[in-house]
Amino acid sequence: MATGACLILAGYGSSASPATLIGSGAVSPLDTDRDSDWRRVATVADRARLRGWRGAWMDALAQVDAKDLAAEPILFDPDHALADALPPAGSYQCRTFKLGARGGIGPTYSASAWFACRIDSNGDTDVVSLVKVDGSQRPVGTVFVDTASRAIFLGTMELGDEKRPMRYGRDANRDMAGLIERIGTRRWRVVLPYPRFESVLDVVELIPAP
């Protein structure tokens, strides 16, 4: 994975851009002015999770009934990622799939209902945010350029009525690390290997709202 500057959520095209955000507002839980290389920003635990992304895919898929995945072969294909992805600002529909069960406890496959989310551009700046409009769990963080077909997401989980995200690295149970990929003309995914609770792999799908 090549080093790069920070870039927009799910967007990592041919030109670099300053730090951008994903979450409930233009407040980053990372000090990205200090370093644009995600390897030096990520915690030791999150670097390990990201190195093991393919292992997480394989572990998760091995537990899931193939019939549950048959309707979305592209979404659950670890090798399907397109270059030069850049989701435009606007309203989106999102849904989360949880694959595999940590420690063999719980369901091996679950899918959330679609929920409203939004990608915002903050005026003339390079700050872009992804907002989950409803719900009590809201990822917020920074996305870094990595390769032509992948970006790296580092962030935290904002909960309940919290107004600001917790600083990344302060609470390992809140920290989040994943891959951002474009998988279609108007379709993206956030892949979170070995999340802290429940599943072996989380896949969050994003498509523009009708």
CYANA upper distance limits for C-alpha pairs under 8 A (distance plus 0.5 A):
  1 MET  CA    146 ASP  CA      6.45
  1 MET  CA    147 THR  CA      6.65
  2 ALA  CA    146 ASP  CA      5.73
  2 ALA  CA    147 THR  CA      6.18
  3 THR  CA     37 ASP  CA      6.52
  3 THR  CA     38 TRP  CA      8.23
  3 THR  CA    145 VAL  CA      7.57
  3 THR  CA    146 ASP  CA      5.88
  3 THR  CA    147 THR  CA      8.13
  4 GLY  CA     16 ALA  CA      7.79
  4 GLY  CA     36 SER  CA      7.47
  4 GLY  CA     37 ASP  CA      6.85
  4 GLY  CA    144 PHE  CA      7.34
  4 GLY  CA    145 VAL  CA      5.33
  4 GLY  CA    146 ASP  CA      5.90
  4 GLY  CA    147 THR  CA      8.22
  5 ALA  CA     16 ALA  CA      6.23
  5 ALA  CA     17 SER  CA      6.82
  5 ALA  CA     18 PRO  CA      7.01
  5 ALA  CA     19 ALA  CA      7.94
  5 ALA  CA     36 SER  CA      5.59
  5 ALA  CA     37 ASP  CA      7.16
  5 ALA  CA    144 PHE  CA      6.55
  5 ALA  CA    145 VAL  CA      5.94
  5 ALA  CA    146 ASP  CA      8.44
  6 CYS  CA     16 ALA  CA      7.61
  6 CYS  CA     17 SER  CA      6.49
  6 CYS  CA     18 PRO  CA      5.80
  6 CYS  CA     19 ALA  CA      5.00
  6 CYS  CA     20 THR  CA      7.12
  6 CYS  CA     36 SER  CA      6.28
  6 CYS  CA     37 ASP  CA      8.27
  6 CYS  CA    142 THR  CA      8.07
  6 CYS  CA    143 VAL  CA      6.40
  6 CYS  CA    144 PHE  CA      4.27
  6 CYS  CA    145 VAL  CA      5.63
  7 LEU  CA     11 GLY  CA      7.10
  7 LEU  CA     12 TYR  CA      6.62
  7 LEU  CA     16 ALA  CA      7.06
  7 LEU  CA     17 SER  CA      5.65
  7 LEU  CA     18 PRO  CA      6.58
  7 LEU  CA     19 ALA  CA      6.18
  7 LEU  CA     20 THR  CA      6.16
  7 LEU  CA    143 VAL  CA      6.24
  7 LEU  CA    144 PHE  CA      5.73
  7 LEU  CA    145 VAL  CA      5.93
  7 LEU  CA    151 ALA  CA      8.31
  8 ILE  CA     12 TYR  CA      7.36
  8 ILE  CA     17 SER  CA      8.14
  8 ILE  CA     19 ALA  CA      7.87
  8 ILE  CA     20 THR  CA      5.60
  8 ILE  CA     21 LEU  CA      7.41
  8 ILE  CA     86 LEU  CA      7.96
  8 ILE  CA    127 VAL  CA      8.07
  8 ILE  CA    128 VAL  CA      6.60
  8 ILE  CA    143 VAL  CA      6.71
  8 ILE  CA    144 PHE  CA      8.22
  9 LEU  CA     20 THR  CA      7.53
  9 LEU  CA     21 LEU  CA      7.32
  9 LEU  CA     22 ILE  CA      6.70
  9 LEU  CA     86 LEU  CA      8.32
  9 LEU  CA     87 PRO  CA      8.05
  9 LEU  CA    128 VAL  CA      7.82
  9 LEU  CA    129 SER  CA      7.88
  9 LEU  CA    130 LEU  CA      7.90
  9 LEU  CA    142 THR  CA      8.20
  9 LEU  CA    143 VAL  CA      6.12
  9 LEU  CA    151 ALA  CA      8.40
  9 LEU  CA    153 PHE  CA      8.37
  9 LEU  CA    180 ILE  CA      7.61
 10 ALA  CA     85 ALA  CA      7.01
 10 ALA  CA     86 LEU  CA      6.67
 10 ALA  CA     87 PRO  CA      7.00
 10 ALA  CA    143 VAL  CA      8.25
 10 ALA  CA    150 ARG  CA      8.24
 10 ALA  CA    151 ALA  CA      7.10
 10 ALA  CA    180 ILE  CA      5.34
 10 ALA  CA    181 GLU  CA      6.21
 10 ALA  CA    182 ARG  CA      7.09
 10 ALA  CA    188 TRP  CA      7.23
 10 ALA  CA    189 ARG  CA      8.06
 10 ALA  CA    190 VAL  CA      8.12
 11 GLY  CA     84 ASP  CA      7.43
 11 GLY  CA     85 ALA  CA      5.22
 11 GLY  CA     86 LEU  CA      4.23
 11 GLY  CA     87 PRO  CA      6.58
 11 GLY  CA    151 ALA  CA      7.85
 11 GLY  CA    180 ILE  CA      8.33
 11 GLY  CA    181 GLU  CA      8.36
 11 GLY  CA    182 ARG  CA      8.34
 12 TYR  CA     16 ALA  CA      8.22
 12 TYR  CA     83 ALA  CA      8.30
 12 TYR  CA     84 ASP  CA      6.28
 12 TYR  CA     85 ALA  CA      6.30
 12 TYR  CA     86 LEU  CA      6.89
 12 TYR  CA    145 VAL  CA      6.27
 12 TYR  CA    146 ASP  CA      8.35
 12 TYR  CA    147 THR  CA      8.08
 12 TYR  CA    148 ALA  CA      6.85
 12 TYR  CA    149 SER  CA      7.50
 12 TYR  CA    150 ARG  CA      7.29
 12 TYR  CA    151 ALA  CA      6.79
 13 GLY  CA     83 ALA  CA      7.68
 13 GLY  CA     84 ASP  CA      4.59
 13 GLY  CA     85 ALA  CA      6.55
 13 GLY  CA     86 LEU  CA      7.31
 13 GLY  CA    148 ALA  CA      6.89
 14 SER  CA     84 ASP  CA      7.11
 14 SER  CA    148 ALA  CA      7.66
 16 ALA  CA    145 VAL  CA      7.92
 17 SER  CA    126 ASP  CA      7.56
 18 PRO  CA    126 ASP  CA      6.92
 18 PRO  CA    127 VAL  CA      8.33
 19 ALA  CA     32 THR  CA      6.83
 19 ALA  CA     33 ASP  CA      8.36
 19 ALA  CA     36 SER  CA      8.11
 19 ALA  CA    126 ASP  CA      7.92
 19 ALA  CA    127 VAL  CA      7.34
 19 ALA  CA    142 THR  CA      7.18
 19 ALA  CA    143 VAL  CA      7.65
 19 ALA  CA    144 PHE  CA      7.74
 20 THR  CA    126 ASP  CA      7.08
 20 THR  CA    127 VAL  CA      5.13
 20 THR  CA    128 VAL  CA      5.78
 20 THR  CA    129 SER  CA      7.45
 20 THR  CA    142 THR  CA      6.22
 20 THR  CA    143 VAL  CA      6.80
 21 LEU  CA     25 GLY  CA      8.24
 21 LEU  CA     26 ALA  CA      6.80
 21 LEU  CA     27 VAL  CA      7.85
 21 LEU  CA     28 SER  CA      6.72
 21 LEU  CA    127 VAL  CA      6.79
 21 LEU  CA    128 VAL  CA      5.95
 21 LEU  CA    129 SER  CA      5.19
 21 LEU  CA    130 LEU  CA      7.62
 21 LEU  CA    140 VAL  CA      7.51
 21 LEU  CA    141 GLY  CA      5.99
 21 LEU  CA    142 THR  CA      5.15
 21 LEU  CA    143 VAL  CA      7.06
 22 ILE  CA    128 VAL  CA      7.53
 22 ILE  CA    129 SER  CA      4.85
 22 ILE  CA    130 LEU  CA      4.92
 22 ILE  CA    131 VAL  CA      7.45
 22 ILE  CA    139 PRO  CA      7.60
 22 ILE  CA    140 VAL  CA      5.46
 22 ILE  CA    141 GLY  CA      5.63
 22 ILE  CA    142 THR  CA      6.56
 22 ILE  CA    143 VAL  CA      7.88
 23 GLY  CA    129 SER  CA      6.18
 23 GLY  CA    130 LEU  CA      5.33
 23 GLY  CA    131 VAL  CA      5.37
 23 GLY  CA    132 LYS  CA      7.45
 23 GLY  CA    138 ARG  CA      6.90
 23 GLY  CA    139 PRO  CA      5.80
 23 GLY  CA    140 VAL  CA      4.10
 23 GLY  CA    141 GLY  CA      6.78
 24 SER  CA    129 SER  CA      7.61
 24 SER  CA    130 LEU  CA      7.21
 24 SER  CA    131 VAL  CA      5.14
 24 SER  CA    132 LYS  CA      7.21
 24 SER  CA    138 ARG  CA      7.34
 24 SER  CA    139 PRO  CA      8.15
 24 SER  CA    140 VAL  CA      6.83
 25 GLY  CA    129 SER  CA      6.64
 25 GLY  CA    130 LEU  CA      8.23
 25 GLY  CA    131 VAL  CA      7.43
 25 GLY  CA    140 VAL  CA      8.42
 26 ALA  CA    122 ASN  CA      8.24
 26 ALA  CA    127 VAL  CA      7.33
 26 ALA  CA    128 VAL  CA      7.82
 26 ALA  CA    129 SER  CA      6.76
 27 VAL  CA    164 ARG  CA      7.77
 27 VAL  CA    165 PRO  CA      7.97
 28 SER  CA    140 VAL  CA      7.64
 28 SER  CA    141 GLY  CA      6.09
 28 SER  CA    142 THR  CA      7.01
 28 SER  CA    165 PRO  CA      7.99
 29 PRO  CA    140 VAL  CA      7.83
 29 PRO  CA    141 GLY  CA      6.36
 29 PRO  CA    142 THR  CA      8.19
 29 PRO  CA    155 GLY  CA      6.93
 29 PRO  CA    156 THR  CA      7.52
 29 PRO  CA    165 PRO  CA      6.50
 29 PRO  CA    166 MET  CA      6.67
 29 PRO  CA    167 ARG  CA      4.98
 29 PRO  CA    168 TYR  CA      5.61
 30 LEU  CA     41 VAL  CA      8.39
 30 LEU  CA    141 GLY  CA      7.51
 30 LEU  CA    142 THR  CA      7.45
 30 LEU  CA    155 GLY  CA      7.87
 30 LEU  CA    167 ARG  CA      7.01
 30 LEU  CA    168 TYR  CA      6.24
 31 ASP  CA     35 ASP  CA      8.03
 32 THR  CA     36 SER  CA      6.50
 32 THR  CA     41 VAL  CA      8.49
 35 ASP  CA     40 ARG  CA      7.61
 35 ASP  CA     41 VAL  CA      7.33
 36 SER  CA     41 VAL  CA      8.36
 36 SER  CA    144 PHE  CA      7.67
 37 ASP  CA     41 VAL  CA      7.15
 37 ASP  CA    144 PHE  CA      7.88
 38 TRP  CA     42 ALA  CA      6.25
 38 TRP  CA    144 PHE  CA      6.81
 38 TRP  CA    152 ILE  CA      7.81
 38 TRP  CA    154 LEU  CA      8.43
 39 ARG  CA     47 ARG  CA      7.36
 42 ALA  CA     46 ASP  CA      6.41
 42 ALA  CA     47 ARG  CA      6.48
 42 ALA  CA    154 LEU  CA      7.50
 42 ALA  CA    169 GLY  CA      8.44
 43 THR  CA     47 ARG  CA      6.69
 43 THR  CA    169 GLY  CA      6.91
 44 VAL  CA     48 ALA  CA      6.88
 45 ALA  CA     49 ARG  CA      6.84
 46 ASP  CA     50 LEU  CA      6.63
 46 ASP  CA    176 MET  CA      8.09
 46 ASP  CA    177 ALA  CA      6.45
 47 ARG  CA     51 ARG  CA      6.63
 48 ALA  CA     52 GLY  CA      6.71
 49 ARG  CA     53 TRP  CA      6.88
 49 ARG  CA    177 ALA  CA      7.81
 49 ARG  CA    193 PRO  CA      6.66
 49 ARG  CA    194 TYR  CA      6.92
 50 LEU  CA    177 ALA  CA      7.38
 50 LEU  CA    178 GLY  CA      7.06
 50 LEU  CA    179 LEU  CA      8.33
 50 LEU  CA    193 PRO  CA      7.37
 52 GLY  CA     56 ALA  CA      6.74
 52 GLY  CA    193 PRO  CA      7.88
 53 TRP  CA     57 TRP  CA      6.90
 53 TRP  CA    192 LEU  CA      8.46
 53 TRP  CA    193 PRO  CA      5.88
 54 ARG  CA     58 MET  CA      6.75
 54 ARG  CA     78 PRO  CA      7.82
 55 GLY  CA     59 ASP  CA      6.47
 56 ALA  CA     60 ALA  CA      6.44
 56 ALA  CA    193 PRO  CA      6.00
 56 ALA  CA    194 TYR  CA      6.81
 56 ALA  CA    200 VAL  CA      6.69
 56 ALA  CA    201 LEU  CA      6.62
 57 TRP  CA     61 LEU  CA      6.53
 57 TRP  CA     78 PRO  CA      7.29
 57 TRP  CA    193 PRO  CA      7.85
 57 TRP  CA    200 VAL  CA      8.44
 57 TRP  CA    201 LEU  CA      7.05
 58 MET  CA     62 ALA  CA      6.53
 59 ASP  CA     63 GLN  CA      7.29
 59 ASP  CA    100 GLY  CA      7.77
 59 ASP  CA    200 VAL  CA      7.65
 60 ALA  CA     64 VAL  CA      7.09
 60 ALA  CA     99 LEU  CA      5.85
 60 ALA  CA    100 GLY  CA      4.87
 60 ALA  CA    101 ALA  CA      8.16
 60 ALA  CA    108 THR  CA      8.41
 60 ALA  CA    200 VAL  CA      6.03
 60 ALA  CA    201 LEU  CA      6.61
 61 LEU  CA     65 ASP  CA      8.48
 61 LEU  CA     99 LEU  CA      7.52
 61 LEU  CA    100 GLY  CA      7.49
 62 ALA  CA    100 GLY  CA      8.39
 63 GLN  CA     99 LEU  CA      8.24
 63 GLN  CA    100 GLY  CA      5.91
 63 GLN  CA    101 ALA  CA      8.18
 63 GLN  CA    108 THR  CA      6.68
 64 VAL  CA     68 ASP  CA      7.59
 64 VAL  CA     69 LEU  CA      8.30
 64 VAL  CA     99 LEU  CA      7.18
 64 VAL  CA    100 GLY  CA      6.73
 64 VAL  CA    108 THR  CA      6.16
 64 VAL  CA    109 TYR  CA      6.66
 65 ASP  CA     69 LEU  CA      7.74
 66 ALA  CA     70 ALA  CA      6.66
 67 LYS  CA     71 ALA  CA      8.36
 68 ASP  CA    109 TYR  CA      7.96
 69 LEU  CA     73 PRO  CA      6.90
 69 LEU  CA     76 PHE  CA      7.55
 72 GLU  CA     76 PHE  CA      7.02
 73 PRO  CA     77 ASP  CA      6.59
 74 ILE  CA     80 HIS  CA      7.02
 74 ILE  CA    183 ILE  CA      7.64
 75 LEU  CA     80 HIS  CA      8.41
 75 LEU  CA    183 ILE  CA      7.61
 75 LEU  CA    189 ARG  CA      8.00
 75 LEU  CA    205 GLU  CA      8.22
 80 HIS  CA    183 ILE  CA      6.78
 81 ALA  CA    149 SER  CA      6.48
 81 ALA  CA    150 ARG  CA      7.96
 81 ALA  CA    181 GLU  CA      6.22
 81 ALA  CA    182 ARG  CA      6.18
 81 ALA  CA    183 ILE  CA      5.66
 82 LEU  CA    149 SER  CA      5.97
 82 LEU  CA    181 GLU  CA      7.57
 82 LEU  CA    182 ARG  CA      5.90
 82 LEU  CA    183 ILE  CA      6.21
 82 LEU  CA    184 GLY  CA      7.71
 83 ALA  CA    148 ALA  CA      5.82
 83 ALA  CA    149 SER  CA      4.68
 83 ALA  CA    150 ARG  CA      8.15
 83 ALA  CA    182 ARG  CA      7.76
 84 ASP  CA    148 ALA  CA      6.76
 84 ASP  CA    149 SER  CA      6.97
 85 ALA  CA    149 SER  CA      7.79
 85 ALA  CA    181 GLU  CA      7.86
 85 ALA  CA    182 ARG  CA      5.94
 86 LEU  CA    182 ARG  CA      8.47
 87 PRO  CA    119 ILE  CA      8.50
 87 PRO  CA    186 ARG  CA      8.13
 87 PRO  CA    188 TRP  CA      8.35
 88 PRO  CA    119 ILE  CA      7.78
 89 ALA  CA    118 ARG  CA      7.97
 89 ALA  CA    119 ILE  CA      5.30
 89 ALA  CA    120 ASP  CA      5.67
 89 ALA  CA    121 SER  CA      6.53
 89 ALA  CA    128 VAL  CA      8.46
 90 GLY  CA    118 ARG  CA      6.24
 90 GLY  CA    119 ILE  CA      5.77
 90 GLY  CA    120 ASP  CA      6.90
 90 GLY  CA    208 PRO  CA      7.93
 91 SER  CA    116 ALA  CA      7.96
 91 SER  CA    117 CYS  CA      6.65
 91 SER  CA    118 ARG  CA      4.88
 91 SER  CA    119 ILE  CA      6.86
 91 SER  CA    208 PRO  CA      6.60
 91 SER  CA    209 ALA  CA      5.97
 92 TYR  CA    116 ALA  CA      6.69
 92 TYR  CA    117 CYS  CA      5.64
 92 TYR  CA    118 ARG  CA      5.83
 92 TYR  CA    119 ILE  CA      7.80
 92 TYR  CA    206 LEU  CA      6.92
 92 TYR  CA    207 ILE  CA      6.01
 92 TYR  CA    208 PRO  CA      4.68
 92 TYR  CA    209 ALA  CA      4.89
 93 GLN  CA    114 TRP  CA      6.56
 93 GLN  CA    115 PHE  CA      6.26
 93 GLN  CA    116 ALA  CA      5.55
 93 GLN  CA    117 CYS  CA      6.36
 93 GLN  CA    206 LEU  CA      6.33
 93 GLN  CA    207 ILE  CA      5.92
 93 GLN  CA    208 PRO  CA      6.49
 93 GLN  CA    209 ALA  CA      5.74
 94 CYS  CA    114 TRP  CA      5.91
 94 CYS  CA    115 PHE  CA      5.87
 94 CYS  CA    116 ALA  CA      6.84
 94 CYS  CA    117 CYS  CA      6.90
 94 CYS  CA    204 VAL  CA      7.25
 94 CYS  CA    205 GLU  CA      5.93
 94 CYS  CA    206 LEU  CA      5.14
 94 CYS  CA    207 ILE  CA      7.09
 95 ARG  CA    111 ALA  CA      7.70
 95 ARG  CA    112 SER  CA      6.07
 95 ARG  CA    113 ALA  CA      6.52
 95 ARG  CA    114 TRP  CA      5.26
 95 ARG  CA    115 PHE  CA      6.72
 95 ARG  CA    204 VAL  CA      6.15
 95 ARG  CA    205 GLU  CA      5.97
 95 ARG  CA    206 LEU  CA      7.57
 96 THR  CA    111 ALA  CA      6.30
 96 THR  CA    112 SER  CA      5.80
 96 THR  CA    113 ALA  CA      8.32
 96 THR  CA    202 ASP  CA      7.35
 96 THR  CA    203 VAL  CA      6.27
 96 THR  CA    204 VAL  CA      4.89
 96 THR  CA    205 GLU  CA      6.95
 97 PHE  CA    109 TYR  CA      7.76
 97 PHE  CA    110 SER  CA      6.21
 97 PHE  CA    111 ALA  CA      4.94
 97 PHE  CA    112 SER  CA      6.96
 97 PHE  CA    202 ASP  CA      6.19
 97 PHE  CA    203 VAL  CA      5.63
 97 PHE  CA    204 VAL  CA      6.77
 98 LYS  CA    108 THR  CA      7.96
 98 LYS  CA    109 TYR  CA      6.14
 98 LYS  CA    110 SER  CA      5.73
 98 LYS  CA    111 ALA  CA      6.94
 98 LYS  CA    199 SER  CA      6.15
 98 LYS  CA    200 VAL  CA      8.00
 98 LYS  CA    201 LEU  CA      6.56
 98 LYS  CA    202 ASP  CA      5.20
 98 LYS  CA    203 VAL  CA      7.09
 99 LEU  CA    108 THR  CA      6.06
 99 LEU  CA    109 TYR  CA      5.35
 99 LEU  CA    110 SER  CA      7.38
 99 LEU  CA    199 SER  CA      6.21
 99 LEU  CA    200 VAL  CA      6.44
 99 LEU  CA    201 LEU  CA      5.71
 99 LEU  CA    202 ASP  CA      6.71
 99 LEU  CA    203 VAL  CA      8.45
100 GLY  CA    104 GLY  CA      8.49
100 GLY  CA    107 PRO  CA      7.73
100 GLY  CA    108 THR  CA      4.63
100 GLY  CA    109 TYR  CA      6.67
100 GLY  CA    199 SER  CA      5.68
100 GLY  CA    200 VAL  CA      5.41
100 GLY  CA    201 LEU  CA      7.14
101 ALA  CA    105 ILE  CA      6.13
101 ALA  CA    106 GLY  CA      6.25
101 ALA  CA    107 PRO  CA      6.60
101 ALA  CA    108 THR  CA      5.47
101 ALA  CA    109 TYR  CA      8.48
101 ALA  CA    198 GLU  CA      6.35
101 ALA  CA    199 SER  CA      5.13
101 ALA  CA    200 VAL  CA      6.30
102 ARG  CA    106 GLY  CA      8.26
102 ARG  CA    197 PHE  CA      7.79
102 ARG  CA    198 GLU  CA      5.97
102 ARG  CA    199 SER  CA      5.83
102 ARG  CA    200 VAL  CA      6.25
105 ILE  CA    198 GLU  CA      8.26
106 GLY  CA    198 GLU  CA      7.66
108 THR  CA    199 SER  CA      7.88
115 PHE  CA    132 LYS  CA      8.06
115 PHE  CA    133 VAL  CA      8.18
115 PHE  CA    134 ASP  CA      7.67
116 ALA  CA    132 LYS  CA      6.73
116 ALA  CA    133 VAL  CA      5.99
116 ALA  CA    134 ASP  CA      7.30
117 CYS  CA    130 LEU  CA      7.28
117 CYS  CA    131 VAL  CA      5.70
117 CYS  CA    132 LYS  CA      4.72
117 CYS  CA    133 VAL  CA      5.58
117 CYS  CA    134 ASP  CA      8.31
118 ARG  CA    129 SER  CA      8.32
118 ARG  CA    130 LEU  CA      5.90
118 ARG  CA    131 VAL  CA      5.48
118 ARG  CA    132 LYS  CA      7.07
118 ARG  CA    133 VAL  CA      7.59
119 ILE  CA    128 VAL  CA      7.25
119 ILE  CA    129 SER  CA      5.92
119 ILE  CA    130 LEU  CA      4.87
119 ILE  CA    131 VAL  CA      6.83
120 ASP  CA    128 VAL  CA      5.93
120 ASP  CA    129 SER  CA      5.70
120 ASP  CA    130 LEU  CA      6.97
120 ASP  CA    131 VAL  CA      8.29
121 SER  CA    125 THR  CA      8.10
121 SER  CA    126 ASP  CA      7.89
121 SER  CA    127 VAL  CA      6.73
121 SER  CA    128 VAL  CA      5.16
121 SER  CA    129 SER  CA      7.32
122 ASN  CA    126 ASP  CA      7.60
122 ASN  CA    127 VAL  CA      6.07
122 ASN  CA    128 VAL  CA      6.62
130 LEU  CA    140 VAL  CA      8.43
131 VAL  CA    138 ARG  CA      8.21
132 LYS  CA    138 ARG  CA      6.67
135 GLY  CA    160 GLY  CA      8.46
136 SER  CA    158 GLU  CA      8.46
136 SER  CA    159 LEU  CA      5.98
136 SER  CA    160 GLY  CA      5.08
136 SER  CA    161 ASP  CA      8.07
137 GLN  CA    157 MET  CA      6.94
137 GLN  CA    158 GLU  CA      6.40
137 GLN  CA    159 LEU  CA      5.39
137 GLN  CA    160 GLY  CA      7.11
138 ARG  CA    157 MET  CA      6.13
138 ARG  CA    158 GLU  CA      5.45
138 ARG  CA    159 LEU  CA      6.82
139 PRO  CA    155 GLY  CA      7.35
139 PRO  CA    156 THR  CA      6.35
139 PRO  CA    157 MET  CA      5.01
139 PRO  CA    158 GLU  CA      6.43
139 PRO  CA    176 MET  CA      8.34
140 VAL  CA    155 GLY  CA      5.95
140 VAL  CA    156 THR  CA      6.10
140 VAL  CA    157 MET  CA      6.72
140 VAL  CA    158 GLU  CA      7.22
140 VAL  CA    165 PRO  CA      7.22
141 GLY  CA    153 PHE  CA      7.38
141 GLY  CA    154 LEU  CA      6.04
141 GLY  CA    155 GLY  CA      4.15
141 GLY  CA    156 THR  CA      6.64
142 THR  CA    153 PHE  CA      6.30
142 THR  CA    154 LEU  CA      6.00
142 THR  CA    155 GLY  CA      6.58
143 VAL  CA    151 ALA  CA      6.89
143 VAL  CA    152 ILE  CA      5.85
143 VAL  CA    153 PHE  CA      4.88
143 VAL  CA    154 LEU  CA      6.89
144 PHE  CA    151 ALA  CA      6.04
144 PHE  CA    152 ILE  CA      5.54
144 PHE  CA    153 PHE  CA      6.96
145 VAL  CA    150 ARG  CA      7.68
145 VAL  CA    151 ALA  CA      5.28
145 VAL  CA    152 ILE  CA      7.02
146 ASP  CA    150 ARG  CA      6.41
146 ASP  CA    151 ALA  CA      5.44
146 ASP  CA    152 ILE  CA      6.90
147 THR  CA    151 ALA  CA      7.06
149 SER  CA    181 GLU  CA      6.93
149 SER  CA    182 ARG  CA      7.91
150 ARG  CA    179 LEU  CA      7.03
150 ARG  CA    180 ILE  CA      6.17
150 ARG  CA    181 GLU  CA      5.74
150 ARG  CA    182 ARG  CA      8.45
151 ALA  CA    179 LEU  CA      6.26
151 ALA  CA    180 ILE  CA      5.47
151 ALA  CA    181 GLU  CA      7.33
152 ILE  CA    177 ALA  CA      7.90
152 ILE  CA    178 GLY  CA      6.40
152 ILE  CA    179 LEU  CA      5.37
152 ILE  CA    180 ILE  CA      6.56
153 PHE  CA    176 MET  CA      8.14
153 PHE  CA    177 ALA  CA      5.96
153 PHE  CA    178 GLY  CA      5.51
153 PHE  CA    179 LEU  CA      6.41
153 PHE  CA    180 ILE  CA      7.20
154 LEU  CA    168 TYR  CA      8.33
154 LEU  CA    175 ASP  CA      8.03
154 LEU  CA    176 MET  CA      6.22
154 LEU  CA    177 ALA  CA      5.19
154 LEU  CA    178 GLY  CA      7.28
155 GLY  CA    168 TYR  CA      6.39
155 GLY  CA    175 ASP  CA      6.32
155 GLY  CA    176 MET  CA      5.54
155 GLY  CA    177 ALA  CA      7.04
156 THR  CA    165 PRO  CA      7.25
156 THR  CA    166 MET  CA      7.02
156 THR  CA    167 ARG  CA      7.89
156 THR  CA    168 TYR  CA      6.31
156 THR  CA    174 ARG  CA      5.64
156 THR  CA    175 ASP  CA      4.94
156 THR  CA    176 MET  CA      5.79
157 MET  CA    165 PRO  CA      7.61
157 MET  CA    166 MET  CA      8.17
157 MET  CA    174 ARG  CA      5.71
157 MET  CA    175 ASP  CA      7.18
157 MET  CA    176 MET  CA      7.57
158 GLU  CA    162 GLU  CA      7.01
158 GLU  CA    164 ARG  CA      7.86
158 GLU  CA    165 PRO  CA      5.75
158 GLU  CA    166 MET  CA      7.49
158 GLU  CA    174 ARG  CA      8.48
166 MET  CA    170 ARG  CA      7.78
168 TYR  CA    174 ARG  CA      8.49
168 TYR  CA    175 ASP  CA      6.61
169 GLY  CA    175 ASP  CA      6.88
170 ARG  CA    175 ASP  CA      8.50
171 ASP  CA    175 ASP  CA      6.90
173 ASN  CA    196 ARG  CA      6.47
174 ARG  CA    196 ARG  CA      8.45
176 MET  CA    192 LEU  CA      7.94
176 MET  CA    195 PRO  CA      7.66
177 ALA  CA    192 LEU  CA      6.57
177 ALA  CA    193 PRO  CA      7.98
178 GLY  CA    190 VAL  CA      7.10
178 GLY  CA    191 VAL  CA      5.76
178 GLY  CA    192 LEU  CA      4.75
178 GLY  CA    193 PRO  CA      6.87
179 LEU  CA    190 VAL  CA      6.24
179 LEU  CA    191 VAL  CA      5.54
179 LEU  CA    192 LEU  CA      7.07
180 ILE  CA    188 TRP  CA      8.03
180 ILE  CA    189 ARG  CA      6.54
180 ILE  CA    190 VAL  CA      5.24
180 ILE  CA    191 VAL  CA      6.95
181 GLU  CA    188 TRP  CA      6.30
181 GLU  CA    189 ARG  CA      6.01
181 GLU  CA    190 VAL  CA      7.08
181 GLU  CA    191 VAL  CA      8.50
182 ARG  CA    187 ARG  CA      6.58
182 ARG  CA    188 TRP  CA      4.79
182 ARG  CA    189 ARG  CA      6.85
183 ILE  CA    187 ARG  CA      6.18
183 ILE  CA    188 TRP  CA      5.96
183 ILE  CA    189 ARG  CA      7.56
184 GLY  CA    188 TRP  CA      7.34
186 ARG  CA    207 ILE  CA      6.64
186 ARG  CA    208 PRO  CA      7.38
187 ARG  CA    205 GLU  CA      7.87
187 ARG  CA    206 LEU  CA      6.38
187 ARG  CA    207 ILE  CA      5.46
187 ARG  CA    208 PRO  CA      8.15
188 TRP  CA    205 GLU  CA      6.39
188 TRP  CA    206 LEU  CA      5.60
188 TRP  CA    207 ILE  CA      7.15
189 ARG  CA    203 VAL  CA      6.97
189 ARG  CA    204 VAL  CA      5.83
189 ARG  CA    205 GLU  CA      5.01
189 ARG  CA    206 LEU  CA      6.46
190 VAL  CA    202 ASP  CA      8.49
190 VAL  CA    203 VAL  CA      6.22
190 VAL  CA    204 VAL  CA      5.47
190 VAL  CA    205 GLU  CA      7.14
191 VAL  CA    201 LEU  CA      7.72
191 VAL  CA    202 ASP  CA      6.37
191 VAL  CA    203 VAL  CA      5.20
191 VAL  CA    204 VAL  CA      7.01
192 LEU  CA    201 LEU  CA      6.27
192 LEU  CA    202 ASP  CA      5.52
192 LEU  CA    203 VAL  CA      6.91
193 PRO  CA    200 VAL  CA      6.99
193 PRO  CA    201 LEU  CA      5.23
193 PRO  CA    202 ASP  CA      7.08
194 TYR  CA    199 SER  CA      7.50
194 TYR  CA    200 VAL  CA      5.28
194 TYR  CA    201 LEU  CA      5.98
194 TYR  CA    202 ASP  CA      8.36
195 PRO  CA    199 SER  CA      7.08
195 PRO  CA    200 VAL  CA      7.02
195 PRO  CA    201 LEU  CA      7.08
195 PRO  CA    202 ASP  CA      7.63
